[in-house]
Amino acid sequence: MGVKMIVVDMDGTFLDQNNQYNQARFARVFQALQARQVKFVVASGSQYQRLQNQFDPYRQSLDFISQNGAIVHHGDDLLRVDALADDDLQALLALIAKGFPAGTIVQKTISGLAQTYVPRQASPETLAIIKQYYHAVTLVDHFDQLTGRSVNDQITKVGITFGPDVDYSAVAMLVGVCLGHWGGFVVNAIGLTLGNLLQMQLLTRVRDHRHKKPDSRVYRALVKMRHPAVGVLIGYAVPMIPTAFVNLAAGDTHLTAKAQSWACLAGSTIVAFIYAFAGDLLILKQDWKSLLILLTIAVVIGLAEYGIRMRRDAVVRGTD
């Protein structure tokens, strides 16, 4: 069976660092694809109008998947749009406003089939960045009250960019609220596990170039534990412990790669569960879920206490 279709992402994949591509080369490739009746599909989280402009000479022969899959075109013909209901849009905007203090979100957009809407008070620098990815942009005065009906558009996406001071545990909780408990749990578990494993590997690679070990009680406690795999698991599972120190300790305890991975997966899964189910309690104020959250936290604290006792026993035996 031959190739029937080629689908490409855009930013950081098909496009270079200047958001451009080799048009002369693509013209030759596209001609060869057409001769073989191979479809070329452009897929992106950004706006159809931008993709259309970037592939203007070929756009009538291309398929476009934009807004993270919410809008599909063949050439200029709209094939499908999955729009947000106005009630859902307003509920999402209210959750974002309640879950994140002013200043933690540095960029906000609401995208529809026709336009992308940006708060009028957005700085010129922020607006310039947005226009790199959205070519049809409208400034609005009442961003948080925007609905599809108010702008006569079909809204498909809400985009937010967090600043460096954001508490990402709140982001994980918001994922649980938006995707549902189990959907949020799966997304959080995968994201936390992969992120921790990647950071662990990076820190392990630079271990020999460090001039001194970190001055952290968490780090010192983890590397001295008799059962470091349990300590690392607890470190990942307790939300209050900075995972950077846990990832650093995981490499310095010289656990096998398999043991590191299992400890990371188990601990990240526990904290992913807490984040996914805690959003209702902390953001939506649905107190009937508090018992479940408290029970989960009690299990984590119990694991932490077990680890501390093992460490104390090891210290006592070492002094005998």
C-alpha positions in Angstrom: 0.0 0.0 0.0 1.4 3.4 -1.0 1.2 6.7 0.8 -2.2 8.3 0.4 -1.9 11.3 2.7 0.8 13.5 4.4 -0.3 15.6 7.4 2.1 18.2 8.8 2.1 20.3 11.9 3.3 23.8 11.4 5.1 25.7 14.2 8.4 24.1 15.2 7.8 21.3 12.7 7.2 22.3 9.0 8.1 25.9 9.6 11.6 27.2 10.5 12.4 29.6 13.4 11.2 32.5 11.2 7.8 30.9 10.6 8.7 30.3 7.0 9.4 27.3 4.7 11.4 26.7 1.5 8.7 27.6 -1.0 10.8 26.6 -4.1 11.5 23.2 -2.6 7.8 22.8 -1.6 6.6 23.6 -5.1 8.7 20.7 -6.5 7.6 18.3 -3.7 3.9 19.3 -4.0 4.0 18.8 -7.8 5.4 15.3 -7.2 2.7 14.6 -4.6 -0.1 15.7 -7.0 1.3 13.4 -9.7 1.0 10.5 -7.3 -2.4 11.6 -6.0 -1.1 12.0 -2.5 -3.1 14.5 -0.3 -1.2 17.1 1.6 -2.9 18.3 4.8 -1.9 21.3 6.9 -2.7 20.9 10.6 -2.2 23.5 13.3 -3.6 25.0 16.5 -3.5 28.4 14.9 -6.0 30.1 12.6 -7.2 29.0 9.2 -6.7 32.5 7.7 -3.0 32.3 8.6 -2.6 28.9 7.1 -4.4 30.0 4.0 -2.1 33.0 3.6 1.0 30.8 4.1 -0.1 28.4 1.3 -1.9 30.8 -0.9 -0.6 29.5 -4.3 -1.8 26.0 -3.4 -4.7 26.5 -1.0 -7.4 25.3 -3.4 -5.7 21.9 -3.6 -5.0 21.6 0.2 -6.9 20.4 3.2 -6.6 22.6 6.4 -7.2 21.4 9.9 -7.0 24.5 12.2 -7.8 25.5 15.8 -6.5 22.2 17.1 -8.9 20.2 15.0 -12.1 22.3 15.6 -12.2 23.6 12.0 -11.6 21.7 8.8 -11.4 23.2 5.2 -10.8 21.9 1.8 -9.4 24.9 0.0 -11.9 27.7 0.7 -14.7 25.3 1.4 -15.6 24.8 5.1 -16.2 21.1 5.8 -16.7 21.1 9.6 -16.6 23.3 12.6 -17.0 22.2 16.2 -18.1 25.3 18.1 -18.3 25.9 21.8 -21.7 26.6 23.2 -22.0 30.1 24.8 -22.8 28.6 28.2 -19.7 26.4 28.1 -17.6 29.3 27.0 -18.8 31.5 29.8 -18.3 28.7 32.3 -14.7 28.2 31.1 -13.9 31.9 31.3 -15.3 32.0 34.9 -13.2 29.0 35.9 -10.1 30.7 34.5 -10.8 34.0 36.3 -11.5 32.2 39.6 -8.6 29.8 39.4 -5.8 32.2 38.5 -5.0 35.6 40.2 -4.5 38.7 38.1 -1.0 38.8 36.5 -0.5 35.0 36.3 -1.9 34.9 32.7 0.1 37.1 30.3 -1.8 36.4 27.1 -5.5 35.5 26.4 -7.3 34.8 23.1 -10.7 33.6 22.1 -10.8 32.2 18.6 -13.7 31.7 16.3 -14.3 30.7 12.7 -14.0 34.4 11.5 -11.7 36.1 14.0 -9.5 35.7 17.0 -10.5 38.1 19.8 -8.0 39.8 22.1 -8.5 42.1 25.1 -8.2 45.7 24.0 -5.7 46.4 26.9 -3.2 43.9 25.5 0.2 45.4 25.2 1.7 46.1 21.7 4.3 43.4 22.4 1.7 40.8 23.2 -0.4 41.8 20.2 2.6 41.4 17.9 3.2 37.9 19.2 -0.4 36.9 18.7 -0.5 38.2 15.2 2.4 35.8 14.3 -0.2 33.0 14.7 -3.5 34.7 14.0 -3.9 37.0 11.0 -7.6 37.9 11.5 -7.5 39.7 14.9 -10.2 41.9 16.6 -9.7 43.8 19.9 -12.6 43.7 22.2 -13.5 45.7 25.4 -15.3 43.0 27.4 -13.2 39.9 26.8 -14.5 37.9 29.8 -18.2 38.4 28.7 -17.6 37.5 25.1 -20.0 35.0 23.5 -20.4 33.7 20.0 -23.7 35.5 19.8 -22.2 38.9 20.8 -19.6 38.8 18.0 -21.7 36.8 15.5 -19.1 34.1 15.3 -18.7 30.4 16.0 -16.2 30.2 18.9 -13.9 27.2 18.8 -11.0 27.8 21.2 -9.8 29.7 24.3 -6.0 30.2 24.5 -4.1 31.3 27.6 -0.4 31.8 28.2 0.9 31.7 31.7 3.6 33.8 33.2 6.7 32.4 35.1 5.1 32.9 38.5 2.0 30.7 37.9 1.3 27.8 40.2 1.1 24.9 37.8 -0.7 22.8 40.3 -3.6 25.1 39.6 -3.3 24.4 35.9 -3.4 20.7 36.6 -6.6 21.2 38.7 -8.1 23.2 35.8 -7.4 20.3 33.5 -9.4 18.1 35.8 -12.3 20.6 35.9 -12.4 21.0 32.1 -11.8 17.4 31.0 -13.6 15.7 33.8 -12.1 13.8 36.7 -10.8 10.8 34.8 -9.9 12.6 31.6 -8.0 15.1 33.7 -6.4 12.3 35.7 -5.1 10.6 32.5 -3.8 13.9 31.0 -2.1 14.9 34.2 -0.6 11.5 34.8 0.9 11.3 31.3 2.2 15.0 31.4 3.7 14.8 34.9 5.4 11.4 34.3 6.9 12.4 31.0 7.9 15.8 32.3 9.6 14.4 35.3 11.4 11.7 33.4 12.7 14.2 30.9 13.9 16.6 33.7 15.5 13.7 35.5 17.5 12.7 32.5 18.6 16.2 31.8 19.8 16.6 35.4 21.6 13.3 35.4 23.5 14.3 32.3 24.9 17.5 33.9 25.5 15.8 37.3 29.3 15.5 36.8 29.5 19.2 36.0 27.9 20.4 39.2 30.3 22.2 41.6 28.3 21.4 44.7 25.2 19.6 45.8 22.0 21.5 46.3 21.3 22.9 49.8 17.9 21.4 50.2 16.5 19.4 53.1 14.3 17.5 50.7 17.3 16.5 48.6 19.4 15.4 51.6 16.5 13.4 53.0 15.9 11.5 49.8 19.5 10.6 49.0 20.1 9.3 52.5 17.0 7.0 52.6 17.6 3.3 53.0 15.0 2.6 50.3 15.5 5.5 47.8 12.9 4.2 45.4 10.2 4.7 48.1 11.6 8.1 49.0 11.5 9.2 45.3 8.0 7.9 44.9 6.9 9.9 48.0 8.6 13.0 46.7 6.6 12.8 43.4 3.4 12.0 45.2 3.4 14.9 47.7 2.3 18.1 46.0 4.2 20.4 48.3 7.6 18.9 47.5 9.4 20.7 44.6 9.9 18.0 41.9 13.1 19.6 40.7 14.8 18.4 43.9 13.1 15.0 43.6 14.4 14.6 40.0 17.9 15.6 41.1 17.9 13.2 44.0 16.5 10.4 41.8 19.7 10.6 39.7 22.0 11.0 42.6 20.7 7.9 44.4 22.0 5.8 41.5 18.7 3.9 41.1 18.4 1.9 38.0 16.6 3.5 35.1 13.8 1.0 35.6 13.4 1.8 39.3 13.5 5.5 38.6 10.8 5.1 35.9 8.5 3.0 38.2 8.9 5.4 41.1 8.2 8.4 38.9 5.1 6.8 37.3 3.7 5.7 40.7 4.3 9.0 42.4 3.1 11.1 39.4 0.0 9.0 39.2 -0.9 9.7 42.8 -0.5 13.5 42.5 -2.3 13.5 39.1 -5.3 11.9 40.9 -5.2 14.6 43.6 -5.0 17.4 41.1 -7.7 16.1 38.8 -10.2 15.6 41.6 -9.2 18.6 43.8 -10.3 21.1 41.2 -14.0 20.7 42.1 -13.2 21.3 45.7 -10.9 24.3 45.3 -12.3 26.0 42.2 -15.9 24.9 42.0 -16.3 24.8 45.8 -18.1 21.4 45.6 -17.5 20.4 49.2 -19.1 17.0 48.8 -15.8 15.8 47.1 -13.7 16.9 50.1 -13.9 13.5 51.8 -12.4 11.8 48.7 -9.6 14.4 48.5 -8.8 14.2 52.2 -8.6 10.4 52.0 -6.2 10.6 49.1 -4.1 13.1 50.9 -4.1 11.0 54.0 -2.7 8.0 52.0 0.1 10.2 50.7 0.9 11.6 54.1 0.9 8.0 55.4 3.5 7.1 52.7 5.6 10.1 53.7 5.5 9.1 57.4 6.4 5.5 56.5 9.4 6.8 54.5 10.5 9.1 57.4 10.4 6.2 59.9 12.4 4.0 57.6 15.0 6.8 57.3 15.1 7.2 61.1 15.5 3.4 61.6 18.4 3.4 59.1 20.1 6.3 61.0 19.7 4.5 64.3 21.1 1.3 62.9 24.0 3.2 61.4 25.0 4.6 64.8 24.9 1.3 66.6 
